[in-house]
Amino acid sequence: MFTPNVLGLALGAALVELVDHRLLLPVFGGAPPATAAAPAQRRAARTASRSASDANPA
């Protein structure tokens, strides 16, 4: 249960120690928008493929 947290903290500490913060900030700043883009694209593709009759079958 605690192992992923311990490993993440150790990896983060190693990254901060080995890699310059000017490189880490843009990389990790871009991670949340990048992970949010995939579900948003799938949702847009799913709703675009529906016709008006699919939304209101009656």
C-alpha distance matrix in Angstrom:
0.0 3.8 5.7 7.1 8.2 9.7 11.3 12.6 14.1 15.7 17.1 18.4 20.0 21.6 22.9 24.5 26.0 27.4 28.4 30.7 29.5 32.4 30.9 27.3 28.3 30.1 27.5 24.6 27.1 28.0 24.5 24.2 27.7 27.3 24.2 26.1 29.2 28.2 27.5 30.6 32.7 31.7 32.6 35.9 36.8 36.0 38.2 40.9 41.4 42.2 45.8 47.2 48.0 44.4 43.4 46.3 47.3 49.9
3.8 0.0 3.8 5.7 5.4 6.3 8.8 10.1 10.9 12.5 14.4 15.5 16.8 18.6 20.2 21.4 22.8 24.5 25.6 27.9 26.7 29.8 28.5 24.9 26.0 28.2 25.8 22.9 25.5 26.8 23.6 23.5 27.2 26.9 24.2 26.3 29.4 28.8 28.5 31.4 33.5 32.9 33.8 36.9 38.0 37.6 39.6 42.2 42.9 43.9 47.5 49.0 50.0 46.4 45.4 48.3 49.6 52.2
5.7 3.8 0.0 3.8 5.4 5.1 6.1 8.5 9.9 10.6 12.1 14.1 15.3 16.4 18.2 20.0 21.1 22.3 23.6 26.3 25.5 28.6 27.0 23.6 25.2 27.2 24.5 21.9 24.9 26.0 22.7 23.2 26.8 26.0 23.5 26.1 28.9 28.0 28.2 31.2 33.0 32.4 33.7 36.8 37.6 37.3 39.7 42.0 42.6 43.9 47.6 49.3 50.3 46.7 45.9 49.0 50.2 53.0
7.1 5.7 3.8 0.0 3.8 5.5 5.1 6.0 8.5 9.8 10.3 11.9 14.1 15.2 16.2 18.1 19.8 20.7 21.5 24.0 23.1 25.9 24.1 20.6 22.1 23.8 21.1 18.5 21.4 22.3 18.9 19.4 23.0 22.2 19.7 22.3 25.1 24.3 24.6 27.5 29.3 28.9 30.3 33.2 34.0 34.0 36.3 38.5 39.2 40.6 44.3 46.0 47.2 43.7 42.8 46.0 47.3 50.2
8.2 5.4 5.4 3.8 0.0 3.8 5.5 5.1 6.1 8.6 9.8 10.4 12.2 14.2 15.2 16.4 18.2 19.8 20.6 22.7 21.4 24.4 23.1 19.5 20.6 22.8 20.5 17.6 20.3 21.7 18.7 19.0 22.7 22.5 20.2 22.5 25.6 25.4 25.6 28.2 30.3 30.2 31.3 34.1 35.3 35.3 37.3 39.6 40.6 41.9 45.5 47.1 48.5 45.0 43.9 47.0 48.6 51.4
9.7 6.3 5.1 5.5 3.8 0.0 3.8 5.5 5.2 6.2 8.6 9.9 10.6 12.3 14.3 15.5 16.6 18.3 19.7 22.1 21.3 24.6 23.4 20.0 21.6 24.0 21.7 19.1 22.1 23.7 20.9 21.7 25.4 25.0 23.0 25.6 28.5 28.3 28.8 31.4 33.3 33.3 34.6 37.3 38.4 38.6 40.7 42.9 43.8 45.3 48.9 50.5 51.9 48.5 47.5 50.7 52.1 55.0
11.3 8.8 6.1 5.1 5.5 3.8 0.0 3.8 5.5 5.1 6.0 8.5 9.8 10.5 12.2 14.2 15.3 16.3 17.6 20.4 19.9 23.1 21.3 18.1 20.2 22.3 19.6 17.5 20.8 22.0 19.1 20.4 24.0 23.0 21.3 24.2 26.8 26.3 27.2 30.0 31.5 31.5 33.2 35.7 36.6 37.0 39.3 41.3 42.1 43.8 47.5 49.3 50.8 47.3 46.5 49.9 51.3 54.3
12.6 10.1 8.5 6.0 5.1 5.5 3.8 0.0 3.8 5.4 5.1 6.0 8.5 9.8 10.4 12.2 14.1 15.2 15.8 18.2 17.2 20.2 18.6 15.1 16.8 18.9 16.4 13.9 17.1 18.5 15.7 16.9 20.5 19.9 18.3 21.1 23.8 23.7 24.6 27.1 28.8 29.1 30.6 33.0 34.1 34.7 36.8 38.7 39.8 41.5 45.1 46.9 48.5 45.2 44.2 47.6 49.2 52.2
14.1 10.9 9.9 8.5 6.1 5.2 5.5 3.8 0.0 3.8 5.5 5.1 6.1 8.5 9.8 10.6 12.2 14.2 15.1 17.2 16.1 19.5 18.5 15.1 16.6 19.4 17.4 14.9 17.9 19.9 17.6 18.6 22.3 22.2 20.9 23.5 26.2 26.6 27.5 29.7 31.5 32.1 33.4 35.7 37.1 37.7 39.6 41.5 42.8 44.5 48.0 49.7 51.4 48.1 47.0 50.3 52.1 55.0
15.7 12.5 10.6 9.8 8.6 6.2 5.1 5.4 3.8 0.0 3.8 5.4 5.1 6.2 8.6 10.0 10.6 12.2 13.9 16.6 16.3 19.8 18.6 15.6 17.8 20.5 18.3 16.4 19.8 21.5 19.4 21.0 24.5 23.9 22.9 25.8 28.3 28.4 29.6 31.9 33.5 34.0 35.7 37.9 39.0 39.8 41.9 43.6 44.8 46.6 50.2 52.1 53.8 50.4 49.5 52.9 54.6 57.6
17.1 14.4 12.1 10.3 9.8 8.6 6.0 5.1 5.5 3.8 0.0 3.8 5.5 5.1 6.1 8.6 9.8 10.4 11.5 14.4 14.4 17.5 15.7 12.8 15.4 17.6 15.1 13.6 17.2 18.6 16.4 18.5 21.8 20.9 20.1 23.2 25.4 25.5 27.1 29.3 30.6 31.3 33.2 35.2 36.2 37.2 39.4 40.9 42.0 44.1 47.7 49.6 51.4 48.2 47.4 50.9 52.5 55.6
18.4 15.5 14.1 11.9 10.4 9.9 8.5 6.0 5.1 5.4 3.8 0.0 3.8 5.4 5.1 6.2 8.5 9.9 10.3 12.4 11.5 14.8 13.6 10.3 12.4 15.1 13.1 11.2 14.5 16.5 14.8 16.6 20.0 19.6 19.1 22.0 24.3 24.9 26.4 28.3 29.8 30.9 32.5 34.3 35.6 36.8 38.7 40.2 41.6 43.6 47.1 48.9 50.9 47.7 46.7 50.2 52.1 55.1
20.0 16.8 15.3 14.1 12.2 10.6 9.8 8.5 6.1 5.1 5.5 3.8 0.0 3.8 5.5 5.2 6.2 8.6 10.1 12.1 11.7 15.4 14.8 12.0 14.2 17.3 15.8 14.2 17.3 19.6 18.2 20.1 23.4 23.2 22.8 25.6 27.9 28.6 30.2 32.0 33.5 34.6 36.2 38.0 39.4 40.5 42.4 43.9 45.4 47.4 50.8 52.6 54.6 51.5 50.4 53.8 55.8 58.8
21.6 18.6 16.4 15.2 14.2 12.3 10.5 9.8 8.5 6.2 5.1 5.4 3.8 0.0 3.8 5.5 5.1 6.0 8.2 11.1 11.9 15.3 14.1 11.9 14.9 17.5 15.6 14.9 18.2 20.0 18.7 21.2 24.2 23.4 23.3 26.5 28.3 28.9 30.8 32.7 33.8 34.9 36.9 38.6 39.6 40.9 43.0 44.3 45.6 47.8 51.3 53.3 55.3 52.2 51.3 54.9 56.7 59.8
22.9 20.2 18.2 16.2 15.2 14.3 12.2 10.4 9.8 8.6 6.1 5.1 5.5 3.8 0.0 3.8 5.4 5.2 5.5 8.3 8.9 12.0 10.4 8.2 11.4 13.8 11.9 11.5 14.9 16.5 15.6 18.3 21.1 20.3 20.6 23.7 25.3 26.1 28.2 29.9 30.9 32.3 34.3 35.7 36.8 38.4 40.4 41.4 42.9 45.2 48.7 50.6 52.8 49.8 48.9 52.5 54.4 57.6
24.5 21.4 20.0 18.1 16.4 15.5 14.2 12.2 10.6 10.0 8.6 6.2 5.2 5.5 3.8 0.0 3.8 5.7 5.6 6.9 6.7 10.4 10.1 7.9 10.4 13.5 12.6 12.0 14.7 17.0 16.6 19.0 21.7 21.6 22.1 24.8 26.6 27.9 29.9 31.2 32.5 34.1 35.8 37.1 38.5 40.1 41.8 42.9 44.7 46.9 50.2 52.0 54.3 51.4 50.3 53.8 55.9 59.0
26.0 22.8 21.1 19.8 18.2 16.6 15.3 14.1 12.2 10.6 9.8 8.5 6.2 5.1 5.4 3.8 0.0 3.8 6.0 7.8 9.0 12.5 12.3 11.0 13.7 16.7 15.8 15.5 18.3 20.5 20.1 22.7 25.3 25.0 25.5 28.4 30.1 31.1 33.2 34.7 35.8 37.4 39.2 40.5 41.8 43.4 45.3 46.3 47.9 50.2 53.6 55.5 57.7 54.8 53.8 57.3 59.4 62.5
27.4 24.5 22.3 20.7 19.8 18.3 16.3 15.2 14.2 12.2 10.4 9.9 8.6 6.0 5.2 5.7 3.8 0.0 3.8 6.8 9.3 12.0 10.9 10.4 13.8 16.1 14.8 15.4 18.3 19.9 19.6 22.6 25.0 24.2 25.0 28.1 29.4 30.2 32.7 34.1 34.9 36.5 38.6 39.8 40.7 42.6 44.6 45.4 46.9 49.4 52.8 54.8 57.1 54.2 53.4 57.0 59.0 62.2
28.4 25.6 23.6 21.5 20.6 19.7 17.6 15.8 15.1 13.9 11.5 10.3 10.1 8.2 5.5 5.6 6.0 3.8 0.0 3.8 6.4 8.5 7.1 7.1 10.5 12.5 11.5 12.6 15.2 16.7 16.9 20.1 22.1 21.3 22.6 25.5 26.6 27.7 30.3 31.5 32.2 34.0 36.1 37.0 38.1 40.1 42.0 42.6 44.3 46.8 50.1 52.1 54.5 51.7 50.9 54.6 56.7 59.8
30.7 27.9 26.3 24.0 22.7 22.1 20.4 18.2 17.2 16.6 14.4 12.4 12.1 11.1 8.3 6.9 7.8 6.8 3.8 0.0 3.8 5.4 5.6 6.6 9.0 11.2 11.4 12.6 14.5 16.4 17.3 20.2 21.9 21.7 23.3 25.9 26.9 28.5 31.1 31.8 32.6 34.8 36.6 37.3 38.6 40.8 42.4 42.9 44.9 47.4 50.5 52.4 54.9 52.3 51.3 55.0 57.2 60.3
29.5 26.7 25.5 23.1 21.4 21.3 19.9 17.2 16.1 16.3 14.4 11.5 11.7 11.9 8.9 6.7 9.0 9.3 6.4 3.8 0.0 3.8 5.3 4.9 6.0 8.9 9.8 10.3 11.6 14.1 15.2 17.7 19.5 19.8 21.4 23.6 24.8 26.8 29.1 29.6 30.8 33.1 34.5 35.2 36.9 39.0 40.3 41.0 43.1 45.4 48.5 50.2 52.8 50.2 49.0 52.6 55.0 58.0
32.4 29.8 28.6 25.9 24.4 24.6 23.1 20.2 19.5 19.8 17.5 14.8 15.4 15.3 12.0 10.4 12.5 12.0 8.5 5.4 3.8 0.0 3.8 5.7 5.7 7.3 9.1 10.6 11.1 13.2 15.1 17.6 18.7 19.1 21.2 23.2 24.0 26.2 28.7 28.9 29.8 32.4 33.9 34.2 35.8 38.2 39.4 39.7 42.0 44.5 47.4 49.1 51.8 49.5 48.3 51.9 54.4 57.4
30.9 28.5 27.0 24.1 23.1 23.4 21.3 18.6 18.5 18.6 15.7 13.6 14.8 14.1 10.4 10.1 12.3 10.9 7.1 5.6 5.3 3.8 0.0 3.8 5.7 6.2 6.6 8.9 10.3 11.4 13.0 16.1 17.2 16.8 19.0 21.4 21.9 23.8 26.5 27.0 27.6 30.0 31.8 32.2 33.5 35.9 37.4 37.7 39.7 42.3 45.4 47.3 49.9 47.4 46.5 50.2 52.5 55.6
27.3 24.9 23.6 20.6 19.5 20.0 18.1 15.1 15.1 15.6 12.8 10.3 12.0 11.9 8.2 7.9 11.0 10.4 7.1 6.6 4.9 5.7 3.8 0.0 3.8 5.7 5.2 6.0 8.2 10.0 10.7 13.6 15.4 15.2 16.8 19.3 20.4 22.1 24.5 25.2 26.2 28.4 30.1 30.9 32.3 34.4 35.9 36.6 38.5 40.9 44.1 45.9 48.4 45.8 44.7 48.4 50.6 53.7
28.3 26.0 25.2 22.1 20.6 21.6 20.2 16.8 16.6 17.8 15.4 12.4 14.2 14.9 11.4 10.4 13.7 13.8 10.5 9.0 6.0 5.7 5.7 3.8 0.0 3.8 5.5 5.4 5.7 8.4 10.0 12.1 13.7 14.4 16.2 18.0 19.2 21.5 23.7 23.9 25.2 27.6 28.9 29.5 31.3 33.4 34.6 35.3 37.6 39.8 42.8 44.3 47.0 44.5 43.2 46.8 49.3 52.2
30.1 28.2 27.2 23.8 22.8 24.0 22.3 18.9 19.4 20.5 17.6 15.1 17.3 17.5 13.8 13.5 16.7 16.1 12.5 11.2 8.9 7.3 6.2 5.7 3.8 0.0 3.8 5.6 4.8 6.0 8.6 11.0 11.6 12.0 14.5 16.2 16.8 19.2 21.7 21.7 22.6 25.3 26.7 26.9 28.6 31.0 32.1 32.5 34.8 37.2 40.1 41.8 44.6 42.2 41.1 44.7 47.1 50.1
27.5 25.8 24.5 21.1 20.5 21.7 19.6 16.4 17.4 18.3 15.1 13.1 15.8 15.6 11.9 12.6 15.8 14.8 11.5 11.4 9.8 9.1 6.6 5.2 5.5 3.8 0.0 3.8 5.4 5.4 6.5 9.8 10.9 10.3 12.4 14.9 15.5 17.3 20.0 20.5 21.2 23.5 25.3 25.9 27.3 29.5 31.0 31.5 33.5 36.0 39.1 41.0 43.6 41.0 40.1 43.7 46.0 49.1
24.6 22.9 21.9 18.5 17.6 19.1 17.5 13.9 14.9 16.4 13.6 11.2 14.2 14.9 11.5 12.0 15.5 15.4 12.6 12.6 10.3 10.6 8.9 6.0 5.4 5.6 3.8 0.0 3.8 5.3 5.1 7.6 9.8 10.0 11.1 13.4 15.0 16.8 18.8 19.6 21.0 23.0 24.4 25.4 27.1 28.9 30.3 31.3 33.3 35.5 38.7 40.4 42.8 40.1 39.0 42.6 44.9 47.9
27.1 25.5 24.9 21.4 20.3 22.1 20.8 17.1 17.9 19.8 17.2 14.5 17.3 18.2 14.9 14.7 18.3 18.3 15.2 14.5 11.6 11.1 10.3 8.2 5.7 4.8 5.4 3.8 0.0 3.8 5.6 6.8 8.1 9.4 11.2 12.5 13.9 16.4 18.3 18.3 19.9 22.4 23.4 24.0 26.1 28.0 29.0 29.9 32.2 34.3 37.3 38.7 41.4 39.0 37.6 41.1 43.6 46.5
28.0 26.8 26.0 22.3 21.7 23.7 22.0 18.5 19.9 21.5 18.6 16.5 19.6 20.0 16.5 17.0 20.5 19.9 16.7 16.4 14.1 13.2 11.4 10.0 8.4 6.0 5.4 5.3 3.8 0.0 3.8 5.8 5.7 6.2 8.8 10.3 10.9 13.4 15.7 15.7 16.8 19.4 20.7 21.2 22.9 25.1 26.3 26.9 29.1 31.4 34.4 36.1 38.8 36.3 35.2 38.8 41.2 44.3
24.5 23.6 22.7 18.9 18.7 20.9 19.1 15.7 17.6 19.4 16.4 14.8 18.2 18.7 15.6 16.6 20.1 19.6 16.9 17.3 15.2 15.1 13.0 10.7 10.0 8.6 6.5 5.1 5.6 3.8 0.0 3.8 5.7 5.1 6.2 8.6 10.0 11.7 13.8 14.7 15.9 17.9 19.4 20.5 22.0 23.8 25.3 26.3 28.2 30.4 33.7 35.5 37.9 35.1 34.1 37.7 39.9 43.0
24.2 23.5 23.2 19.4 19.0 21.7 20.4 16.9 18.6 21.0 18.5 16.6 20.1 21.2 18.3 19.0 22.7 22.6 20.1 20.2 17.7 17.6 16.1 13.6 12.1 11.0 9.8 7.6 6.8 5.8 3.8 0.0 3.8 5.4 5.2 6.2 8.7 10.8 12.0 12.5 14.6 16.5 17.3 18.6 20.7 22.1 23.2 24.6 26.7 28.5 31.7 33.2 35.6 32.9 31.6 35.1 37.5 40.4
27.7 27.2 26.8 23.0 22.7 25.4 24.0 20.5 22.3 24.5 21.8 20.0 23.4 24.2 21.1 21.7 25.3 25.0 22.1 21.9 19.5 18.7 17.2 15.4 13.7 11.6 10.9 9.8 8.1 5.7 5.7 3.8 0.0 3.8 5.5 5.0 6.1 9.2 10.8 10.3 12.1 14.6 15.4 16.0 18.2 20.1 21.0 21.9 24.3 26.2 29.2 30.7 33.4 30.9 29.6 33.2 35.7 38.6
27.3 26.9 26.0 22.2 22.5 25.0 23.0 19.9 22.2 23.9 20.9 19.6 23.2 23.4 20.3 21.6 25.0 24.2 21.3 21.7 19.8 19.1 16.8 15.2 14.4 12.0 10.3 10.0 9.4 6.2 5.1 5.4 3.8 0.0 3.8 5.4 5.2 7.2 9.9 10.3 11.0 13.3 15.0 15.7 17.1 19.2 20.7 21.4 23.4 25.7 28.9 30.8 33.3 30.7 29.8 33.5 35.7 38.9
24.2 24.2 23.5 19.7 20.2 23.0 21.3 18.3 20.9 22.9 20.1 19.1 22.8 23.3 20.6 22.1 25.5 25.0 22.6 23.3 21.4 21.2 19.0 16.8 16.2 14.5 12.4 11.1 11.2 8.8 6.2 5.2 5.5 3.8 0.0 3.8 5.5 6.1 7.8 9.4 10.8 12.1 13.7 15.3 16.6 18.0 19.8 21.1 22.7 24.8 28.1 30.0 32.2 29.3 28.4 32.1 34.1 37.3
26.1 26.3 26.1 22.3 22.5 25.6 24.2 21.1 23.5 25.8 23.2 22.0 25.6 26.5 23.7 24.8 28.4 28.1 25.5 25.9 23.6 23.2 21.4 19.3 18.0 16.2 14.9 13.4 12.5 10.3 8.6 6.2 5.0 5.4 3.8 0.0 3.8 5.7 6.0 6.5 8.9 10.5 11.2 12.6 14.7 15.9 17.1 18.6 20.7 22.4 25.6 27.2 29.5 26.8 25.6 29.2 31.4 34.5
29.2 29.4 28.9 25.1 25.6 28.5 26.8 23.8 26.2 28.3 25.4 24.3 27.9 28.3 25.3 26.6 30.1 29.4 26.6 26.9 24.8 24.0 21.9 20.4 19.2 16.8 15.5 15.0 13.9 10.9 10.0 8.7 6.1 5.2 5.5 3.8 0.0 3.8 5.8 5.1 6.1 8.7 10.0 10.5 12.2 14.2 15.5 16.3 18.4 20.6 23.7 25.6 28.1 25.5 24.6 28.4 30.6 33.7
28.2 28.8 28.0 24.3 25.4 28.3 26.3 23.7 26.6 28.4 25.5 24.9 28.6 28.9 26.1 27.9 31.1 30.2 27.7 28.5 26.8 26.2 23.8 22.1 21.5 19.2 17.3 16.8 16.4 13.4 11.7 10.8 9.2 7.2 6.1 5.7 3.8 0.0 3.8 5.4 5.2 6.3 8.7 10.0 10.7 12.4 14.5 15.5 16.8 19.2 22.6 24.8 26.9 24.1 23.6 27.4 29.2 32.6
27.5 28.5 28.2 24.6 25.6 28.8 27.2 24.6 27.5 29.6 27.1 26.4 30.2 30.8 28.2 29.9 33.2 32.7 30.3 31.1 29.1 28.7 26.5 24.5 23.7 21.7 20.0 18.8 18.3 15.7 13.8 12.0 10.8 9.9 7.8 6.0 5.8 3.8 0.0 3.8 5.4 5.1 6.1 8.6 9.9 10.4 12.3 14.1 15.5 17.2 20.7 22.6 24.5 21.5 20.8 24.5 26.3 29.6
30.6 31.4 31.2 27.5 28.2 31.4 30.0 27.1 29.7 31.9 29.3 28.3 32.0 32.7 29.9 31.2 34.7 34.1 31.5 31.8 29.6 28.9 27.0 25.2 23.9 21.7 20.5 19.6 18.3 15.7 14.7 12.5 10.3 10.3 9.4 6.5 5.1 5.4 3.8 0.0 3.8 5.5 5.1 6.2 8.6 9.9 10.7 12.2 14.4 16.0 19.2 20.8 23.2 20.6 19.6 23.3 25.5 28.7
32.7 33.5 33.0 29.3 30.3 33.3 31.5 28.8 31.5 33.5 30.6 29.8 33.5 33.8 30.9 32.5 35.8 34.9 32.2 32.6 30.8 29.8 27.6 26.2 25.2 22.6 21.2 21.0 19.9 16.8 15.9 14.6 12.1 11.0 10.8 8.9 6.1 5.2 5.4 3.8 0.0 3.8 5.4 5.1 6.2 8.6 10.1 10.5 12.4 14.8 17.9 20.1 22.5 20.0 19.6 23.4 25.4 28.7
31.7 32.9 32.4 28.9 30.2 33.3 31.5 29.1 32.1 34.0 31.3 30.9 34.6 34.9 32.3 34.1 37.4 36.5 34.0 34.8 33.1 32.4 30.0 28.4 27.6 25.3 23.5 23.0 22.4 19.4 17.9 16.5 14.6 13.3 12.1 10.5 8.7 6.3 5.1 5.5 3.8 0.0 3.8 5.5 5.1 6.1 8.7 9.9 10.8 13.0 16.5 18.9 20.7 17.9 17.7 21.5 23.1 26.6
32.6 33.8 33.7 30.3 31.3 34.6 33.2 30.6 33.4 35.7 33.2 32.5 36.2 36.9 34.3 35.8 39.2 38.6 36.1 36.6 34.5 33.9 31.8 30.1 28.9 26.7 25.3 24.4 23.4 20.7 19.4 17.3 15.4 15.0 13.7 11.2 10.0 8.7 6.1 5.1 5.4 3.8 0.0 3.8 5.5 5.1 6.2 8.5 10.1 11.3 14.7 16.5 18.5 15.7 14.9 18.7 20.7 24.0
35.9 36.9 36.8 33.2 34.1 37.3 35.7 33.0 35.7 37.9 35.2 34.3 38.0 38.6 35.7 37.1 40.5 39.8 37.0 37.3 35.2 34.2 32.2 30.9 29.5 26.9 25.9 25.4 24.0 21.2 20.5 18.6 16.0 15.7 15.3 12.6 10.5 10.0 8.6 6.2 5.1 5.5 3.8 0.0 3.8 5.5 5.3 6.0 8.6 10.4 13.3 15.1 17.7 15.5 14.8 18.6 20.8 24.0
36.8 38.0 37.6 34.0 35.3 38.4 36.6 34.1 37.1 39.0 36.2 35.6 39.4 39.6 36.8 38.5 41.8 40.7 38.1 38.6 36.9 35.8 33.5 32.3 31.3 28.6 27.3 27.1 26.1 22.9 22.0 20.7 18.2 17.1 16.6 14.7 12.2 10.7 9.9 8.6 6.2 5.1 5.5 3.8 0.0 3.8 5.6 5.1 6.2 9.0 12.2 14.9 17.0 14.7 14.9 18.7 20.3 23.8
36.0 37.6 37.3 34.0 35.3 38.6 37.0 34.7 37.7 39.8 37.2 36.8 40.5 40.9 38.4 40.1 43.4 42.6 40.1 40.8 39.0 38.2 35.9 34.4 33.4 31.0 29.5 28.9 28.0 25.1 23.8 22.1 20.1 19.2 18.0 15.9 14.2 12.4 10.4 9.9 8.6 6.1 5.1 5.5 3.8 0.0 3.8 5.5 5.4 7.0 10.6 13.1 14.7 11.9 12.1 15.9 17.3 20.9
38.2 39.6 39.7 36.3 37.3 40.7 39.3 36.8 39.6 41.9 39.4 38.7 42.4 43.0 40.4 41.8 45.3 44.6 42.0 42.4 40.3 39.4 37.4 35.9 34.6 32.1 31.0 30.3 29.0 26.3 25.3 23.2 21.0 20.7 19.8 17.1 15.5 14.5 12.3 10.7 10.1 8.7 6.2 5.3 5.6 3.8 0.0 3.8 5.5 5.5 8.5 10.3 12.6 10.2 9.6 13.4 15.5 18.8
40.9 42.2 42.0 38.5 39.6 42.9 41.3 38.7 41.5 43.6 40.9 40.2 43.9 44.3 41.4 42.9 46.3 45.4 42.6 42.9 41.0 39.7 37.7 36.6 35.3 32.5 31.5 31.3 29.9 26.9 26.3 24.6 21.9 21.4 21.1 18.6 16.3 15.5 14.1 12.2 10.5 9.9 8.5 6.0 5.1 5.5 3.8 0.0 3.8 5.5 7.7 10.2 12.8 11.2 11.4 14.9 16.8 20.1
41.4 42.9 42.6 39.2 40.6 43.8 42.1 39.8 42.8 44.8 42.0 41.6 45.4 45.6 42.9 44.7 47.9 46.9 44.3 44.9 43.1 42.0 39.7 38.5 37.6 34.8 33.5 33.3 32.2 29.1 28.2 26.7 24.3 23.4 22.7 20.7 18.4 16.8 15.5 14.4 12.4 10.8 10.1 8.6 6.2 5.4 5.5 3.8 0.0 3.8 6.6 10.0 11.6 9.7 11.0 14.4 15.5 19.0
42.2 43.9 43.9 40.6 41.9 45.3 43.8 41.5 44.5 46.6 44.1 43.6 47.4 47.8 45.2 46.9 50.2 49.4 46.8 47.4 45.4 44.5 42.3 40.9 39.8 37.2 36.0 35.5 34.3 31.4 30.4 28.5 26.2 25.7 24.8 22.4 20.6 19.2 17.2 16.0 14.8 13.0 11.3 10.4 9.0 7.0 5.5 5.5 3.8 0.0 3.8 6.7 8.1 6.0 7.3 10.6 11.7 15.3
45.8 47.5 47.6 44.3 45.5 48.9 47.5 45.1 48.0 50.2 47.7 47.1 50.8 51.3 48.7 50.2 53.6 52.8 50.1 50.5 48.5 47.4 45.4 44.1 42.8 40.1 39.1 38.7 37.3 34.4 33.7 31.7 29.2 28.9 28.1 25.6 23.7 22.6 20.7 19.2 17.9 16.5 14.7 13.3 12.2 10.6 8.5 7.7 6.6 3.8 0.0 3.8 5.4 5.3 6.8 9.2 10.3 13.4
47.2 49.0 49.3 46.0 47.1 50.5 49.3 46.9 49.7 52.1 49.6 48.9 52.6 53.3 50.6 52.0 55.5 54.8 52.1 52.4 50.2 49.1 47.3 45.9 44.3 41.8 41.0 40.4 38.7 36.1 35.5 33.2 30.7 30.8 30.0 27.2 25.6 24.8 22.6 20.8 20.1 18.9 16.5 15.1 14.9 13.1 10.3 10.2 10.0 6.7 3.8 0.0 3.8 5.4 5.3 6.6 8.6 11.0
48.0 50.0 50.3 47.2 48.5 51.9 50.8 48.5 51.4 53.8 51.4 50.9 54.6 55.3 52.8 54.3 57.7 57.1 54.5 54.9 52.8 51.8 49.9 48.4 47.0 44.6 43.6 42.8 41.4 38.8 37.9 35.6 33.4 33.3 32.2 29.5 28.1 26.9 24.5 23.2 22.5 20.7 18.5 17.7 17.0 14.7 12.6 12.8 11.6 8.1 5.4 3.8 0.0 3.8 5.4 5.2 5.5 8.2
44.4 46.4 46.7 43.7 45.0 48.5 47.3 45.2 48.1 50.4 48.2 47.7 51.5 52.2 49.8 51.4 54.8 54.2 51.7 52.3 50.2 49.5 47.4 45.8 44.5 42.2 41.0 40.1 39.0 36.3 35.1 32.9 30.9 30.7 29.3 26.8 25.5 24.1 21.5 20.6 20.0 17.9 15.7 15.5 14.7 11.9 10.2 11.2 9.7 6.0 5.3 5.4 3.8 0.0 3.8 5.6 5.8 9.5
43.4 45.4 45.9 42.8 43.9 47.5 46.5 44.2 47.0 49.5 47.4 46.7 50.4 51.3 48.9 50.3 53.8 53.4 50.9 51.3 49.0 48.3 46.5 44.7 43.2 41.1 40.1 39.0 37.6 35.2 34.1 31.6 29.6 29.8 28.4 25.6 24.6 23.6 20.8 19.6 19.6 17.7 14.9 14.8 14.9 12.1 9.6 11.4 11.0 7.3 6.8 5.3 5.4 3.8 0.0 3.8 6.3 9.2
46.3 48.3 49.0 46.0 47.0 50.7 49.9 47.6 50.3 52.9 50.9 50.2 53.8 54.9 52.5 53.8 57.3 57.0 54.6 55.0 52.6 51.9 50.2 48.4 46.8 44.7 43.7 42.6 41.1 38.8 37.7 35.1 33.2 33.5 32.1 29.2 28.4 27.4 24.5 23.3 23.4 21.5 18.7 18.6 18.7 15.9 13.4 14.9 14.4 10.6 9.2 6.6 5.2 5.6 3.8 0.0 3.8 5.6
47.3 49.6 50.2 47.3 48.6 52.1 51.3 49.2 52.1 54.6 52.5 52.1 55.8 56.7 54.4 55.9 59.4 59.0 56.7 57.2 55.0 54.4 52.5 50.6 49.3 47.1 46.0 44.9 43.6 41.2 39.9 37.5 35.7 35.7 34.1 31.4 30.6 29.2 26.3 25.5 25.4 23.1 20.7 20.8 20.3 17.3 15.5 16.8 15.5 11.7 10.3 8.6 5.5 5.8 6.3 3.8 0.0 3.8
49.9 52.2 53.0 50.2 51.4 55.0 54.3 52.2 55.0 57.6 55.6 55.1 58.8 59.8 57.6 59.0 62.5 62.2 59.8 60.3 58.0 57.4 55.6 53.7 52.2 50.1 49.1 47.9 46.5 44.3 43.0 40.4 38.6 38.9 37.3 34.5 33.7 32.6 29.6 28.7 28.7 26.6 24.0 24.0 23.8 20.9 18.8 20.1 19.0 15.3 13.4 11.0 8.2 9.5 9.2 5.6 3.8 0.0
